[in-house]
Amino acid sequence: MNRRGIYASVLMVFLFGLPNNALAANVTATHIVTVRAKPFAVISLRASRGENTTGLVVDSAGIATESYELKWSTNLEGMRVTVQSNLATNEQDYILRVQAVDLDSKGTSKGWVMIKNIPSNLITGIGREIGGCSIEYKASPKIRGKAVRDEHIITYTITE
């Protein structure tokens, strides 16, 4: 076989024997990337003036306060925000309530919720989101007559 025949044979193998994408000008490669996020749920509270306390002065008609901002973020479905006090219900001279308003969430506000020393649902049905709301407090005396001072530590929890 002469040289020309050898070159022609090599050229034929090269042109017809290799896969089509080996001859293409734009060659691509792919791979699978798996991203896994650990479940998380965080919550924070901030007053409009940047404080983390509020005082309620209650007269016979009761009183409502300014709004606070409650923010949360979760990558879980079916979450809820609960509220509770450190003060036992039978030790409270005032009925303290809270409500979530101006809800920026898939969740649903439960309206005015009495704050007890056990968790009460404030917002339910929270899905994967970055959400928030304003919260307002309302207090009214339990009994007429002498009422002293109630001081609560209020805890908001995002939970399943």
Secondary structure, DSSP 4 states (H G I P E B T S, - for coil): --HHHHHHHHHHHHHHHS-HHHH-SS--------------EEEEEEETTS-S-------TT-EE---EEEEEEES-SSEEEEEEESS-GGG-SEEEEEEEEEEESSSEE--SEE--SS-EEEEEEE-SEEEEEEEEEEEEESSSS--------EEEEEE-
